[in-house]
């Protein structure tokens, strides 16, 4: 079952106590029934009907035995984004188990080698955004199981209903030699076990009323490609001094069903997803527990807007993630018209974050010029495993309370700043004409009236404070060794349409850095804190 005909499809069925991979291969000419449509390829179906009859175990019989089929094939470079392997599942199945593997031939330096994701859709079909989704593990694991009682992390437990299921291969990198793959499917017959009971997290924690709340909006667990258990992620969020966190495993909602055990009055756990397309990744934040967002499209398919609207109907946020990440399929290609915020700082500070902040800042100037909507900035750790630090960075959000709706509303309005850790604190205001404005607010004053921009900061020893407007950096000042200080700069609404603040660590050589120098290296030290803007409007 493959593109070149050099495939085998093992048809023999044996009881669970014996060798389940029989040697009887189907006629290869029957396996060339493959149809390619757009970015997807559908292979010839795998049938279990003969094996079901041979097993002789009617529905309701416990421990009825296993039947296995093994499919091998080859994909050439330039293969479809997604390869669907239909599996005809008979009645009476209580568990489906899948194992897969693929070869990794040597490739020249700098040439992508073979990498292939996997997931599955059930008898309800593979329609984009449809109801058939049953799980995705990407390339994080080589096997999964699904039954009514339990499922491998990344997959959704539930009955294995009769009908055509589809195993999905995602060959996102194919070596010049092509990719040889093998998929082994095992059906176990018998009565369903007790149904799985989800434990979704509450949408409200105790909080402190209207206040600033700290939270990491991009975190992974073993339910996608993370190495941490949900319990470890929740413990890490508490250790980082966070008030909330968002679950954003790749392309699956499976973790939503377990977070209730780890939430508490001291930690709000918000459900979400990192939607991993072939043209960039985006965060769907604040999804109702259990809701899943499809990822099987590119920018040219004109489907992103549809799923952004799905998130918005559910009250959630659309946030392009790490838009300049150099990894394959990670750079953002969908534009920002449907976004609610943008992740400009992802994990430890690197050059791609500098690019993201520059692009975001240019968007602020355009919004001021056109009177259009401005896009708030977010920062998240994207932590997967040790030694990645949960909460490096995180968002400090001004919200009406510690609830999902209030946190989402605060981020949507841009009432947040970004900190590298809970040891960093700041207050950022602009005052003039007897008025004062804070982050994401607008101060209106006469064109020539003095406006004092004030930043109080703590936790950044020898740091550098920068004030940046639509004209660029307008003020720079160093903090003392204690890391605590107040910086004030005066401007007018005729000179600045907005002002935002950055706090940087010293350069590697201990110098503060300069904003008016060009050279082969970054001219600033790593970011310690970054604010959304205060807007200044001429009366």
PLY file of the C-alpha trace (Angstrom):
ply
format ascii 1.0
element vertex 539
property float x
property float y
property float z
element edge 538
property int vertex1
property int vertex2
end_header
0.00 0.00 0.00
2.19 2.80 -1.26
3.06 5.06 -4.14
5.49 2.81 -5.96
3.80 -0.55 -5.46
6.57 -2.01 -3.34
4.33 -2.55 -0.34
3.05 -5.47 1.68
-0.15 -5.83 3.65
-0.14 -8.81 6.03
-3.54 -10.45 6.08
-3.19 -13.41 8.41
-4.87 -13.22 11.80
-3.74 -15.17 14.82
-4.94 -15.38 18.43
-3.47 -13.11 21.04
-1.28 -15.87 22.44
0.51 -16.50 19.18
2.37 -14.62 16.45
-0.06 -11.92 15.40
1.81 -10.95 12.22
1.10 -13.70 9.78
3.11 -14.10 6.62
0.29 -14.12 4.06
0.65 -10.93 1.96
-2.16 -9.59 -0.19
-1.75 -9.33 -3.94
0.31 -6.16 -4.42
-1.70 -5.14 -7.46
-4.70 -4.67 -5.17
-2.74 -2.18 -3.08
-2.24 0.50 -5.69
-5.65 2.04 -4.99
-4.35 5.41 -3.82
-5.90 8.78 -4.55
-4.21 12.13 -4.01
-6.34 15.19 -3.36
-4.62 18.53 -2.72
-2.24 18.16 0.20
-3.62 14.75 1.22
-3.14 11.19 -0.04
-5.54 8.35 0.75
-4.22 4.79 0.58
-6.17 1.59 -0.07
-8.17 0.46 2.98
-7.04 -2.16 5.46
-9.73 -4.77 6.12
-10.14 -6.79 9.30
-13.25 -8.65 8.23
-11.53 -11.99 7.54
-9.60 -11.76 10.78
-12.81 -10.97 12.68
-14.52 -14.05 11.36
-11.47 -16.18 12.11
-11.36 -14.92 15.66
-14.94 -16.13 16.13
-15.60 -13.89 19.12
-19.03 -12.24 19.10
-19.57 -8.77 20.52
-19.70 -8.78 24.28
-17.16 -11.52 24.74
-14.36 -10.30 27.05
-10.74 -10.86 26.08
-11.77 -12.02 22.66
-8.28 -11.96 21.20
-6.22 -9.73 18.93
-6.03 -9.42 15.17
-3.14 -7.57 13.53
-2.43 -6.12 10.11
0.91 -4.63 9.05
1.24 -2.16 6.20
4.54 -1.10 4.64
5.12 1.53 2.02
7.33 4.20 0.51
6.86 7.93 0.13
8.96 9.99 -2.25
10.21 13.46 -1.47
7.47 15.96 -2.22
4.85 13.67 -0.66
1.48 15.01 0.46
1.24 16.81 3.80
-1.02 14.09 5.17
-1.31 10.43 4.19
-4.52 8.69 5.27
-4.57 4.94 5.85
-8.23 3.79 6.10
-8.85 0.92 8.54
-12.15 -0.96 8.32
-12.99 -1.69 11.95
-15.65 -4.41 12.53
-18.14 -4.56 15.37
-17.06 -5.95 18.71
-13.72 -4.17 19.01
-12.84 -2.78 22.44
-9.34 -1.44 21.70
-7.31 -0.25 18.74
-3.52 -0.17 19.00
-1.15 1.29 16.41
2.64 1.14 16.08
4.63 2.84 13.34
8.20 3.32 12.23
10.13 4.78 9.31
13.69 4.68 8.09
16.19 7.50 8.59
18.81 7.26 5.84
21.90 9.45 5.92
21.52 12.82 4.23
24.01 15.57 3.31
24.73 18.18 5.97
21.98 20.78 6.03
19.48 18.56 4.19
16.34 17.58 6.16
16.08 13.90 7.00
12.93 11.85 7.45
10.43 12.98 10.07
6.86 11.72 10.21
4.00 12.50 12.59
1.04 10.26 13.38
-2.57 10.56 14.58
-5.98 9.02 14.02
-9.58 9.87 13.12
-12.50 7.56 13.89
-15.52 6.41 11.88
-16.99 9.92 11.85
-14.51 10.89 9.16
-11.54 13.12 8.39
-13.41 16.23 7.28
-11.53 19.42 8.10
-12.79 20.62 11.46
-15.10 17.59 11.71
-16.00 15.40 14.66
-13.82 12.40 13.84
-10.64 13.52 15.61
-9.40 10.93 18.14
-5.82 11.95 18.75
-2.45 13.17 17.60
1.03 12.58 18.98
3.10 14.10 16.17
6.53 12.54 16.29
6.61 12.28 20.09
5.82 8.55 20.29
5.86 5.48 18.09
2.68 3.79 19.36
-0.74 4.56 20.80
-3.84 2.78 22.08
-7.48 3.84 22.38
-10.30 2.16 24.30
-13.45 3.26 26.06
-11.64 3.34 29.39
-8.30 4.94 28.55
-6.02 6.19 25.82
-2.38 7.03 25.29
-1.69 10.70 26.12
-2.53 12.79 23.08
-5.50 10.56 22.23
-9.14 10.64 23.30
-10.61 7.65 25.14
-13.98 6.38 24.02
-15.64 3.37 22.37
-14.00 1.92 19.27
-17.06 2.06 17.04
-17.39 0.04 13.84
-16.68 1.82 10.58
-13.73 3.22 8.67
-11.10 4.78 10.87
-8.15 6.66 9.37
-4.59 6.54 10.64
-2.90 9.77 9.57
0.77 10.01 8.71
2.29 13.48 8.49
5.59 13.23 6.59
6.70 16.83 7.12
10.32 16.07 6.17
11.26 13.50 3.50
14.88 12.69 2.69
16.08 12.70 -0.94
16.00 8.87 -0.83
12.35 8.93 0.21
10.77 7.42 3.30
10.05 3.74 3.92
7.38 3.31 6.59
5.59 0.54 8.45
2.27 0.74 10.28
1.07 -2.10 12.51
-2.61 -2.08 13.53
-3.97 -4.40 16.23
-7.65 -4.71 17.12
-8.61 -6.31 20.43
-12.11 -7.79 20.65
-14.33 -7.96 23.70
-16.67 -5.90 25.84
-15.97 -2.24 26.50
-14.63 -1.38 29.91
-15.93 1.36 32.16
-16.17 4.68 30.30
-13.52 7.31 30.94
-14.63 10.22 33.11
-13.01 13.57 32.27
-11.83 15.86 35.06
-11.82 19.33 33.53
-10.32 22.26 35.46
-12.62 24.93 36.91
-12.73 28.28 35.13
-12.35 30.26 38.35
-9.84 30.44 41.20
-9.83 32.54 44.35
-7.76 35.48 43.12
-7.45 38.94 44.62
-10.24 40.75 42.83
-9.13 43.35 40.29
-5.35 42.93 40.28
-2.24 41.97 38.31
-1.96 38.21 37.77
1.05 36.27 36.49
0.68 33.42 34.05
2.40 31.34 31.36
0.25 30.93 28.23
2.26 28.29 26.33
3.10 24.98 28.03
3.47 21.36 26.90
3.10 17.99 28.61
3.37 14.31 27.69
0.05 14.79 25.89
2.11 16.11 22.95
5.90 16.42 22.69
6.61 17.51 26.26
8.40 15.30 28.76
6.66 16.61 31.86
3.55 15.06 33.36
0.62 17.42 33.98
1.35 17.18 37.72
4.91 18.35 37.08
3.80 21.28 34.92
1.30 22.45 37.54
3.95 22.13 40.25
6.38 24.10 38.07
3.82 26.87 37.58
3.34 27.17 41.33
7.09 27.14 41.93
7.47 29.98 39.39
5.03 32.11 41.38
2.31 32.01 38.73
-1.39 32.57 39.31
-2.50 30.91 36.08
-1.21 28.73 33.25
-2.55 27.63 29.89
-2.40 24.05 28.60
-1.33 24.20 24.93
-0.35 20.74 23.75
0.11 20.40 20.00
-3.00 19.65 17.93
-4.92 17.80 20.64
-7.31 18.50 23.48
-6.59 15.28 25.38
-4.88 16.97 28.35
-7.99 19.05 29.06
-9.60 16.00 30.67
-6.98 15.62 33.40
-6.21 19.17 34.55
-8.99 19.30 37.14
-6.88 17.20 39.48
-4.03 19.72 39.47
-5.89 23.06 39.53
-6.71 24.79 42.80
-7.74 28.04 44.39
-4.10 29.13 44.06
-3.69 28.16 40.39
-6.12 28.74 37.52
-5.53 26.26 34.69
-6.88 27.48 31.34
-7.44 25.02 28.50
-6.05 25.67 25.03
-4.08 24.21 22.14
-1.01 24.97 20.06
-2.25 24.61 16.50
0.73 23.36 14.48
0.21 24.02 10.78
2.74 23.73 7.94
2.93 27.54 7.73
3.35 28.48 11.37
2.09 27.71 14.86
-0.62 29.55 16.76
-2.09 29.40 20.23
-5.81 28.95 20.79
-6.13 30.23 24.37
-9.21 29.97 26.57
-10.95 27.18 24.67
-13.85 25.41 26.37
-12.50 22.20 27.88
-12.50 19.43 25.28
-12.70 21.68 22.22
-10.23 20.84 19.45
-8.93 23.08 16.65
-7.83 21.59 13.31
-4.36 22.24 11.94
-4.37 20.50 8.54
-3.99 23.50 6.21
-1.51 25.97 4.78
-1.87 29.71 4.27
-2.77 29.21 0.61
-5.75 27.04 1.62
-7.57 30.07 3.08
-8.71 28.02 6.11
-6.99 29.82 8.97
-9.71 32.47 9.19
-12.34 29.78 9.61
-10.63 28.28 12.65
-9.79 31.68 14.10
-13.52 32.39 14.00
-14.18 29.08 15.76
-11.89 30.17 18.60
-13.51 33.59 18.76
-17.02 32.09 18.91
-15.83 30.09 21.92
-14.54 33.23 23.61
-10.87 32.39 23.12
-7.80 34.15 21.79
-5.84 33.61 18.57
-2.13 34.21 19.17
0.56 33.53 16.51
3.42 31.82 18.34
7.18 32.40 17.89
6.60 33.93 14.42
10.29 33.98 13.47
11.21 30.52 14.80
13.61 29.03 12.22
12.37 25.45 12.56
10.62 23.79 9.63
6.95 24.85 9.33
7.25 27.21 12.32
7.58 30.63 10.68
4.34 32.58 10.57
2.76 32.96 7.09
-0.92 33.74 7.83
-0.73 37.45 8.59
-2.18 39.11 11.68
-5.64 40.27 10.64
-7.35 37.46 12.59
-5.01 37.54 15.58
-5.83 38.89 19.05
-2.23 39.15 20.26
1.20 37.95 19.16
3.83 35.99 21.07
6.88 38.23 20.66
8.98 36.53 23.37
9.25 32.74 23.47
11.51 31.07 26.03
15.05 32.36 26.70
15.70 35.55 24.71
17.19 34.94 21.23
17.57 36.76 17.93
14.19 35.59 16.61
12.53 37.35 19.55
14.31 40.55 18.51
12.78 40.18 15.06
9.34 39.51 16.49
9.46 42.62 18.68
10.63 44.76 15.74
7.74 43.56 13.57
5.26 44.06 16.39
6.55 47.57 17.04
6.17 48.46 13.36
2.57 47.28 13.61
1.96 49.68 16.50
3.11 52.61 14.37
0.87 51.50 11.51
-2.13 51.19 13.82
-1.56 54.74 15.07
-1.20 56.05 11.54
-4.31 54.34 10.16
-6.47 54.41 13.26
-6.69 50.63 13.03
-6.61 47.95 15.69
-3.31 47.37 17.48
-2.02 43.94 18.44
-0.96 43.32 22.05
2.25 41.46 22.83
2.56 38.28 24.87
5.52 36.32 26.20
5.49 32.64 27.15
7.98 29.93 28.05
6.90 27.23 25.56
8.48 24.87 28.10
8.52 21.20 27.12
10.97 19.52 29.48
14.01 20.06 31.69
15.99 22.28 31.65
13.40 24.61 30.06
11.99 26.89 32.77
8.26 27.25 33.24
7.45 30.95 33.49
10.49 32.14 31.50
8.94 34.40 30.39
5.35 34.95 31.49
2.59 37.56 31.31
1.51 39.90 34.09
-2.15 40.61 33.30
-4.43 43.22 34.84
-7.77 41.43 35.21
-11.02 41.80 37.11
-10.41 38.47 38.82
-8.67 35.13 38.52
-11.08 33.61 36.02
-10.62 32.36 32.48
-12.88 35.07 31.05
-11.15 37.87 32.99
-7.62 36.77 32.05
-8.59 36.34 28.39
-10.21 39.79 28.40
-7.12 41.36 29.95
-4.82 39.90 27.30
-7.21 40.80 24.49
-7.18 44.43 25.69
-3.37 44.45 25.98
-3.48 45.10 29.71
-0.34 43.10 30.31
3.43 43.24 30.41
5.99 40.46 30.12
8.46 39.38 32.81
11.31 36.88 32.69
10.45 35.72 36.23
8.34 36.61 39.25
11.35 38.39 40.76
10.87 41.21 38.21
8.22 43.83 38.96
7.36 47.15 37.37
4.82 49.97 37.19
4.52 51.95 33.94
2.50 55.16 33.60
2.24 58.39 31.64
0.85 61.55 33.23
0.02 65.03 32.01
-2.70 67.66 32.06
-3.89 66.31 35.40
-4.48 62.82 34.00
-2.67 59.49 34.18
-2.73 56.45 31.89
-1.32 52.95 32.29
-0.51 50.08 29.98
-2.92 49.81 27.01
-4.63 53.07 27.99
-4.65 56.43 26.18
-3.57 59.76 27.63
-5.03 62.79 25.86
-3.29 66.15 26.20
-2.56 69.31 24.23
0.16 68.91 21.62
2.62 71.04 23.59
1.63 69.96 27.11
4.39 68.07 28.98
3.83 64.35 29.48
5.95 62.48 32.04
6.57 58.82 31.30
7.50 56.93 34.46
8.80 53.39 34.99
9.34 51.94 38.44
11.22 48.64 38.22
12.79 46.08 40.54
14.63 42.82 40.06
17.03 43.63 37.20
20.51 44.38 38.61
22.48 46.81 36.40
19.69 46.64 33.87
19.02 49.08 31.05
15.67 50.84 30.72
14.59 51.86 27.21
11.62 54.06 26.26
10.56 53.48 22.65
8.02 55.49 20.66
6.83 55.58 17.06
10.07 57.49 16.38
12.27 54.77 17.92
14.27 54.67 21.13
14.00 58.10 22.77
15.49 57.49 26.21
17.89 55.05 27.85
18.98 54.84 31.47
20.85 52.27 33.56
19.62 50.76 36.82
21.86 50.41 39.86
23.37 47.14 41.04
20.37 46.65 43.33
18.16 46.34 40.24
15.61 48.75 41.70
15.02 52.23 40.33
12.68 54.80 38.82
13.18 56.31 35.38
11.24 59.40 34.22
11.29 60.91 30.75
9.35 63.90 29.45
7.74 64.18 26.02
4.60 65.64 24.41
1.76 64.17 22.39
3.10 65.97 19.32
6.37 64.01 19.57
5.14 60.56 20.57
1.99 58.72 19.55
2.79 55.86 21.91
5.52 54.87 24.32
6.51 51.44 25.52
9.23 50.24 27.89
11.89 47.57 27.77
14.20 46.50 30.58
17.32 44.68 29.41
20.07 42.82 31.17
23.63 44.03 30.58
25.55 42.79 27.56
27.88 39.85 27.98
30.77 42.27 28.54
28.83 44.06 31.28
28.06 47.16 29.19
24.50 48.51 28.99
24.21 48.29 25.19
23.34 51.03 22.71
20.30 51.55 20.55
22.08 53.60 17.89
24.84 51.18 16.89
25.05 48.71 14.02
27.25 45.66 13.85
27.38 41.87 13.47
26.12 41.14 16.99
22.99 42.01 18.94
23.32 45.48 20.43
21.33 44.70 23.55
21.47 42.22 26.35
18.63 39.74 26.95
15.17 41.09 27.74
14.10 41.14 31.39
10.74 42.89 30.96
8.68 44.31 28.10
5.46 46.34 28.28
2.60 46.90 25.94
2.28 50.58 24.94
0.64 53.60 26.48
-0.93 55.68 23.72
-0.56 59.48 23.65
-3.23 61.45 21.81
-3.28 65.11 20.89
-6.32 66.91 22.25
0 1
1 2
2 3
3 4
4 5
5 6
6 7
7 8
8 9
9 10
10 11
11 12
12 13
13 14
14 15
15 16
16 17
17 18
18 19
19 20
20 21
21 22
22 23
23 24
24 25
25 26
26 27
27 28
28 29
29 30
30 31
31 32
32 33
33 34
34 35
35 36
36 37
37 38
38 39
39 40
40 41
41 42
42 43
43 44
44 45
45 46
46 47
47 48
48 49
49 50
50 51
51 52
52 53
53 54
54 55
55 56
56 57
57 58
58 59
59 60
60 61
61 62
62 63
63 64
64 65
65 66
66 67
67 68
68 69
69 70
70 71
71 72
72 73
73 74
74 75
75 76
76 77
77 78
78 79
79 80
80 81
81 82
82 83
83 84
84 85
85 86
86 87
87 88
88 89
89 90
90 91
91 92
92 93
93 94
94 95
95 96
96 97
97 98
98 99
99 100
100 101
101 102
102 103
103 104
104 105
105 106
106 107
107 108
108 109
109 110
110 111
111 112
112 113
113 114
114 115
115 116
116 117
117 118
118 119
119 120
120 121
121 122
122 123
123 124
124 125
125 126
126 127
127 128
128 129
129 130
130 131
131 132
132 133
133 134
134 135
135 136
136 137
137 138
138 139
139 140
140 141
141 142
142 143
143 144
144 145
145 146
146 147
147 148
148 149
149 150
150 151
151 152
152 153
153 154
154 155
155 156
156 157
157 158
158 159
159 160
160 161
161 162
162 163
163 164
164 165
165 166
166 167
167 168
168 169
169 170
170 171
171 172
172 173
173 174
174 175
175 176
176 177
177 178
178 179
179 180
180 181
181 182
182 183
183 184
184 185
185 186
186 187
187 188
188 189
189 190
190 191
191 192
192 193
193 194
194 195
195 196
196 197
197 198
198 199
199 200
200 201
201 202
202 203
203 204
204 205
205 206
206 207
207 208
208 209
209 210
210 211
211 212
212 213
213 214
214 215
215 216
216 217
217 218
218 219
219 220
220 221
221 222
222 223
223 224
224 225
225 226
226 227
227 228
228 229
229 230
230 231
231 232
232 233
233 234
234 235
235 236
236 237
237 238
238 239
239 240
240 241
241 242
242 243
243 244
244 245
245 246
246 247
247 248
248 249
249 250
250 251
251 252
252 253
253 254
254 255
255 256
256 257
257 258
258 259
259 260
260 261
261 262
262 263
263 264
264 265
265 266
266 267
267 268
268 269
269 270
270 271
271 272
272 273
273 274
274 275
275 276
276 277
277 278
278 279
279 280
280 281
281 282
282 283
283 284
284 285
285 286
286 287
287 288
288 289
289 290
290 291
291 292
292 293
293 294
294 295
295 296
296 297
297 298
298 299
299 300
300 301
301 302
302 303
303 304
304 305
305 306
306 307
307 308
308 309
309 310
310 311
311 312
312 313
313 314
314 315
315 316
316 317
317 318
318 319
319 320
320 321
321 322
322 323
323 324
324 325
325 326
326 327
327 328
328 329
329 330
330 331
331 332
332 333
333 334
334 335
335 336
336 337
337 338
338 339
339 340
340 341
341 342
342 343
343 344
344 345
345 346
346 347
347 348
348 349
349 350
350 351
351 352
352 353
353 354
354 355
355 356
356 357
357 358
358 359
359 360
360 361
361 362
362 363
363 364
364 365
365 366
366 367
367 368
368 369
369 370
370 371
371 372
372 373
373 374
374 375
375 376
376 377
377 378
378 379
379 380
380 381
381 382
382 383
383 384
384 385
385 386
386 387
387 388
388 389
389 390
390 391
391 392
392 393
393 394
394 395
395 396
396 397
397 398
398 399
399 400
400 401
401 402
402 403
403 404
404 405
405 406
406 407
407 408
408 409
409 410
410 411
411 412
412 413
413 414
414 415
415 416
416 417
417 418
418 419
419 420
420 421
421 422
422 423
423 424
424 425
425 426
426 427
427 428
428 429
429 430
430 431
431 432
432 433
433 434
434 435
435 436
436 437
437 438
438 439
439 440
440 441
441 442
442 443
443 444
444 445
445 446
446 447
447 448
448 449
449 450
450 451
451 452
452 453
453 454
454 455
455 456
456 457
457 458
458 459
459 460
460 461
461 462
462 463
463 464
464 465
465 466
466 467
467 468
468 469
469 470
470 471
471 472
472 473
473 474
474 475
475 476
476 477
477 478
478 479
479 480
480 481
481 482
482 483
483 484
484 485
485 486
486 487
487 488
488 489
489 490
490 491
491 492
492 493
493 494
494 495
495 496
496 497
497 498
498 499
499 500
500 501
501 502
502 503
503 504
504 505
505 506
506 507
507 508
508 509
509 510
510 511
511 512
512 513
513 514
514 515
515 516
516 517
517 518
518 519
519 520
520 521
521 522
522 523
523 524
524 525
525 526
526 527
527 528
528 529
529 530
530 531
531 532
532 533
533 534
534 535
535 536
536 537
537 538
